[in-house]
Each structure stands twice: as C-alpha cells, then as structure tokens.
Amino acid sequence: MGDKGLDEKVGAHFGRVPTYTIVDTETEDVQVIMNTTTHMGGTGYAPDLIHENGANVMLCDGLGRKAIQMFQDKGIMVYVGATGKVSDAIDMWKAGKLQAATSETACQQHAFQDEGHGDGEHHHCKD
C-alpha cells in the first residue's frame, strides 16, 4: 500500500495498490516500485510490470482468473491469502500457509472489476 518495504501493509486488490514490493529472498534485497499500470492510469498490466522486475513468485490477498492466467503465462507462481505486512506474507509463503492460485481460488468480484464494472471496492473472497 506504500513505500515501507517489508513493513508495508499488503493491499486488498493487487491491481489497484499504489506500489509493489519486490523482495529477493536469497539476498534479502528489497525494492519498491510504483504501480504504473492501466489500473492506476498508466499503461500495461501488473503481471507484465512484475515480470519486468524479475519476480517469479507473486503473493497477494486475492485476484481474478484473468490475472492468474496472465501471471502463469509469464511463468510467475501466484499465491493467495496474504495478509498483514509484506514480511508477514513472505513468512506465510515460506511456511506453506498460502494457497497456490488457480481458477478455482480466483475472486469472482475481481473478474468484474477487471472488466471495468467494479465500484473500486474490494470484496473479500475466501474458500
């Protein structure tokens, strides 16, 4: 949700967050990049931006089927259910507590928002 790196809160809708935190889990290098995608008035899509910055895993609260497929097409594994701070999300992922994203775990509400029908409000979806 901002530029605090590992201490920043995980956003509820990955496409509409103002920033993305890129973490190298081997070197512990942390980079915060601005969300310059179409959701934020820019160009391109989040999977492209995240791929261009070298990520091969993406952690988030939830996302729609189209986004999951776009990440998979880029070779990026997606895990859903991340909450709390970025550091909490990474710890949850390392401990195997996040669920791999599939079409079955996709948020239906995100699909509508991706098509421009959303009201900007996030509706949590949990299995």
Secondary structure, 3 states (H helix, E strand, C coil): CCCCHHHCECCCCHHHCCEEEEECCCCCCEEEEECCCHHHCCCCCHHHHHHHCCCCEEEECCCCHHHHHHHHHCCCEEEECCCCEHHHHHHHHHCCCCEECCCCCCCHHHHHHHCCCCCCCCCCCCC
